[in-house]
């Protein structure tokens, strides 16, 4: 990230005719986007949502209300442009690209990058081989490269995969050194009994597989999912592509923490969107040193929270790029009061 541009962008904000820092986190996010792109006047008119679909073997432990057939059904809706993120993206002038990186079933009309037909049940064995994990990360990198070549100034990462709040909680538990009880939430609506099963599954998976917290690829392989690995790949590609990446909820935050542990530079290209409902969201954001501007109790996934941020960024850019400066209205600029 170009820190000179970041500082210049914040200085430009201070020339806009408004109280200093009064657009809060939005000012910092615009500066971060500018610095990521390496230009003083950032562009986000080209924007794509990258949705990675994968199934998770741990659903056999009763950690979700549904099974892999729901992943298939939602992926079909995504392919048809009818799912939640498609509807929201159209309102935000964003395009949606859907990738199969590990679904059990095949769905026509989406990018095929399948590294496995669903992961293994990590309570009994590693979810993926290291080779499968690296292949999923490579699929994410290629998706990011395509988005950049297609003229996108920013991308949103999202996912679809039944059971992936369990895999995300497991990844975060290892990387953060936190107990599963602290990180596991109710996902799509688990009962108390279901939540207890989920916590026990995460504990068992970590105990049996012994993922190495100093090796994020090992963690993703043993207790993660192909969707998390693919999003991690997008984030690892971001510095080379000068591409800001908007994060969504818990699953993308697990990918973000893994990416940051591999390459700390990736954090400079991460644009947080919302504080999700899952309990691990706050801990992950804090570990990354990020603040999310949206607090709407979201838990939908698909990249919907990231898409929700785009119109806010558009409005902030409208102010940033305007001629409504202190000079233009003939008043003295505000000064920092120390």
C-alpha positions as CSV (number, residue, x, y, z in Angstrom):
1,X,0.0,0.0,0.0
2,X,1.2,3.5,-0.8
3,X,1.3,5.3,2.5
4,X,2.1,8.7,0.9
5,X,-1.1,8.4,-1.0
6,X,-2.9,7.3,2.1
7,X,-1.8,10.4,4.0
8,X,-2.5,12.7,1.0
9,X,-6.0,11.3,0.8
10,X,-6.6,12.1,4.4
11,X,-5.3,15.6,3.9
12,X,-7.7,16.0,0.9
13,X,-10.6,15.0,3.2
14,X,-9.6,17.8,5.6
15,X,-10.1,20.3,2.8
16,X,-13.7,19.2,2.2
17,X,-16.1,21.7,3.8
18,X,-17.3,19.7,6.8
19,X,-16.1,19.1,10.4
20,X,-12.8,17.2,10.5
21,X,-13.2,13.4,10.3
22,X,-17.0,13.7,10.4
23,X,-17.5,10.9,7.9
24,X,-15.7,8.7,10.3
25,X,-14.5,5.3,9.1
26,X,-15.6,6.1,5.6
27,X,-12.8,8.6,5.2
28,X,-10.2,6.1,6.3
29,X,-11.6,3.4,4.0
30,X,-11.6,5.8,0.9
31,X,-7.9,6.6,1.8
32,X,-7.1,2.9,2.1
33,X,-8.7,2.2,-1.3
34,X,-6.8,5.0,-2.9
35,X,-3.5,3.8,-1.3
36,X,-4.3,0.2,-2.4
37,X,-4.8,1.2,-6.0
38,X,-1.8,3.6,-5.9
39,X,-3.8,6.6,-7.1
40,X,-5.0,9.8,-5.3
41,X,-8.5,9.6,-6.7
42,X,-9.7,6.0,-6.3
43,X,-12.3,4.3,-8.6
44,X,-14.8,1.7,-7.5
45,X,-17.1,2.0,-10.5
46,X,-15.9,-1.5,-11.6
47,X,-16.9,-3.9,-8.8
48,X,-17.4,-7.7,-8.7
49,X,-18.5,-10.0,-6.0
50,X,-16.5,-13.3,-6.0
51,X,-18.6,-16.0,-4.4
52,X,-16.9,-19.3,-3.7
53,X,-19.1,-22.4,-3.2
54,X,-18.0,-25.5,-1.3
55,X,-19.4,-28.3,0.8
56,X,-18.1,-29.4,4.2
57,X,-17.9,-33.0,5.5
58,X,-18.4,-31.9,9.1
59,X,-22.1,-31.4,8.5
60,X,-22.3,-35.1,9.2
61,X,-21.9,-34.2,12.8
62,X,-25.2,-32.3,13.0
63,X,-23.7,-28.9,13.0
64,X,-26.3,-27.4,10.6
65,X,-30.0,-27.6,10.1
66,X,-29.4,-28.7,6.5
67,X,-27.1,-30.7,4.2
68,X,-25.2,-30.2,1.0
69,X,-28.3,-30.1,-1.1
70,X,-28.9,-26.5,0.1
71,X,-25.4,-25.6,-1.1
72,X,-26.5,-26.9,-4.5
73,X,-29.8,-25.1,-4.5
74,X,-28.3,-21.8,-3.5
75,X,-25.4,-22.2,-6.0
76,X,-28.1,-22.8,-8.7
77,X,-29.9,-19.6,-7.7
78,X,-26.6,-17.7,-7.7
79,X,-25.9,-19.0,-11.3
80,X,-29.4,-17.9,-12.3
81,X,-28.9,-14.4,-10.9
82,X,-31.7,-14.9,-8.4
83,X,-30.0,-15.3,-5.0
84,X,-29.8,-12.7,-2.3
85,X,-26.4,-11.4,-3.3
86,X,-27.5,-11.1,-6.9
87,X,-30.5,-9.0,-6.0
88,X,-28.4,-6.7,-3.7
89,X,-25.5,-6.5,-6.2
90,X,-27.8,-5.2,-9.0
91,X,-28.9,-2.4,-6.7
92,X,-25.3,-1.6,-6.0
93,X,-24.2,-1.8,-9.7
94,X,-22.0,-4.8,-9.0
95,X,-21.4,-7.9,-11.0
96,X,-21.4,-11.4,-9.4
97,X,-19.0,-14.2,-10.4
98,X,-19.6,-17.7,-8.9
99,X,-17.0,-20.4,-8.4
100,X,-17.3,-24.0,-7.5
101,X,-14.2,-24.8,-5.5
102,X,-15.4,-27.9,-3.6
103,X,-19.1,-28.7,-4.0
104,X,-20.4,-32.2,-3.9
105,X,-22.7,-31.6,-6.9
106,X,-22.0,-29.9,-10.2
107,X,-24.0,-26.8,-11.1
108,X,-24.0,-25.5,-14.6
109,X,-23.2,-21.9,-15.4
110,X,-20.6,-21.3,-12.7
111,X,-16.8,-21.3,-12.9
112,X,-15.5,-24.9,-12.3
113,X,-12.4,-24.9,-10.0
114,X,-13.4,-27.9,-8.0
115,X,-10.5,-29.2,-5.8
116,X,-12.6,-31.9,-4.1
117,X,-16.2,-33.1,-4.0
118,X,-16.8,-31.7,-0.5
119,X,-14.2,-31.9,2.2
120,X,-13.8,-34.8,4.6
121,X,-15.4,-34.8,8.1
122,X,-12.7,-33.1,10.1
123,X,-13.8,-34.8,13.3
124,X,-12.3,-38.1,11.8
125,X,-9.5,-36.9,9.5
126,X,-8.1,-33.8,7.9
127,X,-10.7,-31.8,5.9
128,X,-8.4,-31.6,2.8
129,X,-4.9,-32.6,1.7
130,X,-2.4,-29.7,1.6
131,X,-2.4,-30.1,-2.2
132,X,-6.2,-29.5,-2.3
133,X,-5.9,-26.5,-0.1
134,X,-3.2,-24.9,-2.2
135,X,-5.2,-25.6,-5.3
136,X,-8.2,-23.8,-3.8
137,X,-6.0,-20.9,-2.9
138,X,-4.7,-20.8,-6.4
139,X,-8.3,-20.8,-7.7
140,X,-8.9,-17.7,-5.6
141,X,-5.8,-16.0,-6.9
142,X,-6.9,-16.6,-10.5
143,X,-10.3,-15.3,-9.7
144,X,-8.7,-12.1,-8.4
145,X,-6.5,-11.8,-11.5
146,X,-9.6,-12.2,-13.8
147,X,-11.4,-9.5,-11.8
148,X,-8.5,-7.1,-12.2
149,X,-8.2,-7.8,-15.9
150,X,-11.9,-7.2,-16.3
151,X,-11.4,-3.7,-15.1
152,X,-12.5,-3.9,-11.5
153,X,-11.2,-1.4,-9.0
154,X,-12.5,-3.3,-6.0
155,X,-13.9,-6.8,-5.3
156,X,-16.1,-8.3,-2.6
157,X,-15.5,-11.8,-1.4
158,X,-18.3,-14.1,-0.4
159,X,-19.1,-17.8,0.0
160,X,-21.8,-20.4,0.1
161,X,-21.4,-23.7,1.8
162,X,-23.5,-25.5,4.5
163,X,-21.4,-26.0,7.6
164,X,-18.9,-23.2,6.9
165,X,-19.5,-21.3,10.1
166,X,-18.2,-24.4,11.8
167,X,-15.1,-24.6,9.7
168,X,-14.5,-20.8,10.1
169,X,-14.9,-21.1,13.9
170,X,-12.4,-24.0,13.9
171,X,-9.8,-22.0,11.8
172,X,-10.2,-19.0,14.0
173,X,-10.0,-21.0,17.2
174,X,-6.6,-22.3,16.1
175,X,-5.2,-19.0,14.7
176,X,-6.5,-16.9,17.6
177,X,-5.8,-19.5,20.4
178,X,-9.4,-19.1,21.6
179,X,-11.7,-21.8,22.9
180,X,-14.4,-23.0,20.4
181,X,-17.1,-22.0,22.9
182,X,-16.0,-18.4,22.4
183,X,-16.2,-18.6,18.6
184,X,-19.1,-20.9,17.7
185,X,-22.4,-19.3,17.0
186,X,-25.8,-20.6,15.9
187,X,-25.1,-20.3,12.2
188,X,-28.4,-20.6,10.3
189,X,-30.4,-21.1,13.6
190,X,-29.1,-24.0,15.7
191,X,-30.9,-24.9,18.9
192,X,-28.9,-25.2,22.2
193,X,-28.4,-28.9,21.5
194,X,-27.2,-28.2,18.0
195,X,-24.8,-25.5,19.2
196,X,-23.4,-27.9,21.7
197,X,-22.8,-30.4,18.9
198,X,-21.1,-27.8,16.9
199,X,-18.7,-26.8,19.7
200,X,-17.9,-30.4,20.4
201,X,-17.2,-31.0,16.7
202,X,-14.8,-28.1,16.6
203,X,-13.0,-29.3,19.7
204,X,-12.8,-32.9,18.4
205,X,-11.5,-31.7,15.0
206,X,-8.7,-29.7,16.5
207,X,-7.8,-32.4,19.0
208,X,-7.6,-35.2,16.4
209,X,-5.9,-33.2,13.6
210,X,-3.6,-31.0,15.7
211,X,-3.3,-28.2,13.2
212,X,-0.2,-26.1,13.5
213,X,-1.2,-22.5,14.4
214,X,2.1,-21.2,12.9
215,X,1.2,-22.7,9.5
216,X,-2.1,-21.3,8.2
217,X,-2.1,-23.6,5.2
218,X,-2.0,-26.6,7.6
219,X,-4.8,-25.1,9.6
220,X,-7.0,-24.6,6.5
221,X,-6.2,-28.1,5.3
222,X,-7.0,-29.8,8.6
223,X,-10.1,-27.9,9.9
224,X,-11.0,-25.4,7.1
225,X,-12.8,-25.5,3.8
226,X,-12.2,-25.0,0.2
227,X,-14.2,-21.7,0.2
228,X,-12.1,-20.2,3.0
229,X,-8.9,-21.3,1.2
230,X,-10.1,-19.7,-2.1
231,X,-10.9,-16.4,-0.3
232,X,-7.5,-16.5,1.3
233,X,-6.0,-16.9,-2.2
234,X,-7.8,-13.7,-3.4
235,X,-6.4,-11.8,-0.4
236,X,-2.9,-13.0,-1.0
237,X,-3.1,-11.8,-4.6
238,X,-4.3,-8.4,-3.7
239,X,-1.0,-6.7,-3.0
240,X,0.4,-7.7,-6.4
241,X,-2.8,-6.6,-8.2
242,X,-3.2,-3.4,-6.2
243,X,-6.7,-4.6,-5.6
244,X,-8.7,-3.6,-2.5
245,X,-10.9,-6.5,-1.2
246,X,-14.1,-6.0,0.7
247,X,-14.6,-8.6,3.5
248,X,-18.0,-10.0,4.4
249,X,-18.7,-11.9,7.6
250,X,-17.2,-14.7,9.7
251,X,-16.1,-17.0,6.9
252,X,-14.2,-14.3,5.0
253,X,-12.7,-13.1,8.3
254,X,-11.2,-16.5,8.9
255,X,-9.7,-16.4,5.4
256,X,-8.4,-12.9,6.1
257,X,-6.7,-13.9,9.3
258,X,-5.1,-16.9,7.6
259,X,-3.9,-14.6,4.7
260,X,-2.5,-12.0,7.1
261,X,-0.6,-14.7,9.0
262,X,0.9,-15.8,5.7
263,X,1.6,-12.2,4.4
264,X,1.1,-9.2,6.7
265,X,0.9,-6.9,3.7
266,X,-2.5,-8.3,2.8
267,X,-4.1,-6.4,5.7
268,X,-3.5,-3.1,3.9
269,X,-5.8,-4.3,1.1
270,X,-8.6,-5.5,3.4
271,X,-11.8,-3.4,3.5
272,X,-14.0,-4.4,6.4
273,X,-17.7,-4.1,5.8
274,X,-19.8,-5.2,8.8
275,X,-19.8,-6.7,12.3
276,X,-21.5,-10.0,11.8
277,X,-23.8,-11.7,14.2
278,X,-21.5,-14.7,14.8
279,X,-19.4,-14.2,18.0
280,X,-16.1,-14.8,16.2
281,X,-16.5,-11.7,14.1
282,X,-15.5,-9.2,16.7
283,X,-12.5,-11.2,17.8
284,X,-11.3,-11.6,14.2
285,X,-11.7,-8.0,13.4
286,X,-9.8,-7.0,16.6
287,X,-7.0,-9.4,15.8
288,X,-6.7,-7.9,12.3
289,X,-6.8,-4.4,13.7
290,X,-9.9,-3.5,11.5
291,X,-13.1,-1.7,12.3
292,X,-16.3,-2.4,10.5
293,X,-18.5,0.5,9.6
294,X,-21.8,-1.5,9.5
295,X,-23.5,-3.0,12.6
296,X,-26.7,-4.5,11.3
297,X,-26.7,-7.9,12.9
298,X,-26.1,-9.7,9.6
299,X,-25.6,-13.4,9.2
300,X,-26.5,-14.1,5.5
301,X,-23.2,-14.7,3.8
302,X,-22.8,-14.8,0.0
303,X,-20.9,-11.5,0.2
304,X,-24.1,-9.6,1.0
305,X,-22.6,-7.6,3.9
306,X,-19.7,-6.5,1.6
307,X,-22.2,-5.5,-1.1
308,X,-24.0,-3.4,1.5
309,X,-20.9,-1.3,1.9
310,X,-20.6,-0.3,-1.7
311,X,-23.3,2.4,-1.9
312,X,-21.8,3.9,1.3
313,X,-18.4,4.1,-0.4
314,X,-20.1,5.6,-3.5
315,X,-21.6,8.4,-1.3
316,X,-18.4,9.0,0.5
317,X,-16.5,9.3,-2.8
318,X,-19.1,11.7,-4.1
319,X,-18.2,14.0,-1.2
320,X,-14.5,13.4,-1.5
321,X,-14.4,14.1,-5.2
322,X,-16.6,17.2,-5.0
323,X,-15.6,20.9,-5.2
324,X,-17.3,21.6,-1.9
325,X,-14.2,22.8,-0.2
326,X,-13.5,25.4,2.5
327,X,-11.9,27.6,-0.2
328,X,-15.0,27.3,-2.5
329,X,-17.3,28.7,0.2
330,X,-14.9,31.2,1.5
331,X,-14.4,30.1,5.1
332,X,-11.3,29.1,7.1
333,X,-10.6,25.4,7.2
334,X,-11.0,23.6,10.5
335,X,-7.8,22.8,12.3
336,X,-6.8,19.9,14.4
337,X,-7.3,20.7,18.1
338,X,-4.6,18.9,20.1
